[in-house]
Amino acid sequence: MNKTVVVTGLGATTPLGGDVASTWESLLAGDSGIVPLTDDWAAELPVRMAGKVRVEPSEVMKPVERRRLDRSAQFALIAAREAWKDAGLEGTEVDHERLGAVVGSGIGGVTTLLDNYDLLLSKGARGVSPRAVPMLMPNSPAAYVGLEFGARAGVHTPVSACATGSEAIGYAMNMIRSGRADVVVCGGTEAAIHPLPISAFANMMAMSKNNEDPKHASRPYDKGRDGFVLGEGAGILVLESAEHAAARGARVYAEIAGVGMSADSHDIAQPDPTGEGIAAAIRKAVEDAGAEPGQIVHLNAHATSTPLGDTGELRALRMALGADAEHIAISATKSMTGHLLGGAGGIETVFTVKAVHDLVAPPTINIVELDEEADLDIVRDEPRKLPAETEAGPIVALNNSFGFGGHNVVLAVRRV
C-alpha cells in the first residue's frame, strides 16, 4: 500500500522551552539548556549538571494528574497534547479504530521505581504506592497518550536505548503506510535525572564531568569533548496519511519519507568503529524515501559529544553518501539540549521537520577547537539558511539516532 505519510502536528517540552515555539527559538539563538544540579542528592556525584526541562510539569498539569504519572509520562502527555492541538485535531471527530500511538522511552519509569524502592526500605511493604506498577512500566507513556486520545489501532512502545524515539516514529510511519492507521501520535520521552543513572553513566566514562562550566560541557566535534550531558523531556509528532490530512484540510509541515534501521552486532556500548552499521541505516533511509543523495541537504546528527561517536558518525555518513556528504549542513543540537536518551529521536525529529519546513539548520554551539576528523560541513554558532529545492527535487533532511546495543535508526524528512 505504501501511503505517503506527513507531519501535521508537533509538540515538545525540553531543556530549552515548554513547547515547540520556545524550544525552537532558543535553539536557533544558540541557547544552552544545561544547568547545575542544586538538589542535595547531587552534591557528591561525579556529574552535577543536566538539561532539566525549562517548564516543570507542575506549571501545566494539575497535581491529581501528576500523582498517577511518572515524570516520563508527564512529559509525553504534555508534548502529545500540544501536537494534537497543533494538528488541528482538538475538538474534532476522529475514527478511533484508525488512530494509533507509538511512544518510547529508553529507561522507562526509573524515578518511580527507585523512589518506591526507597519507600520499601524506609516504610516497609505498605509504603509502596499502589500506582507504582502502571507508573514505572516502560509502556506507560504510550499507554497514557493512547488513553488520552482514544487510540485503538494499536498502542506500541519500542525500546532501543537512545534510538528509541526515532524507532517509534519509523514504526508509526509504517503503521500508516501499511494501512493499519490513518493518524498516529508518536515520539520519545525520558526522565532519568536521578543519582543512580547519573552515577552509572559517569562511572562508565560516558558523561562529561565539566561541572564548573555546564553550559559549555556538551561540545560535539570539539577537540576537547569528554562525554555527553544528560537531558530530559519529550518530542511528539502527529503523523497522518497524506490523503487523510488533505481530506480535513490540515496544515502539513513535511513528509516522513523513509526510515533505515540496522544493528552493529559489535558491542553493548561501543559503536562499531568501521561505521558499517550506521552507513547501512543511512543508505536504507535514503532508498526508502526514494531520494537521491544529492537531495540530502541537512543532517541532525546523533553527535552526543563522545570522542569516538561524533567523528565515527561522520565517517559513516561519508561511507554511505560519498562526495554528496560534502554539501550536507550538519547540526548537533545536543550541544544545547543535552542527550535526552530515548527522547532524543523524538525531539530531534521535531527539529528536523522544523528545519525542512522553515528552511533553516540550527547551529552547533561550544566548538572552540574543531576536531581534525570532523571534516564535513558543521553548522557552527549561527543558523544556516537551507535551499527549498535541489536539482534532483525537494530537499530531504536526515535525523540520526543510535543506541547502546548497536541500534541504528535514520529517518528521512522531505519538504512538501
Secondary structure by P-SEA (a helix, b strand, c coil): cccbbbbcbbbbcccccccaaaaaaaaaacccccccccccccccccccccccccccccccccaaaaaaccaaaaaaaaaaaaaaaaacccccccccccbbbbbbbcccaaaaaaaaaaaaaaccccccccccccccccaaaaaaaaaacccccbbbbbbcccaaaaaaaaaaaaaaaaccccccccccccccccaaaaaaaaaaccccccccccccccccccccccbbbbbbbbbbbbbbcaaaaaaacccccccccbbbbbbcccccccccccaaaaaaaaaaaaaaaccccccccccccccccccccaaaaaaaaaaaccccccccccccccccccccccaaaaaaaaaaaaaaaacbbbbbcccccccccccccccccbbbbbbcccccccbbbbbbbbcccbbbbbbbbbcc
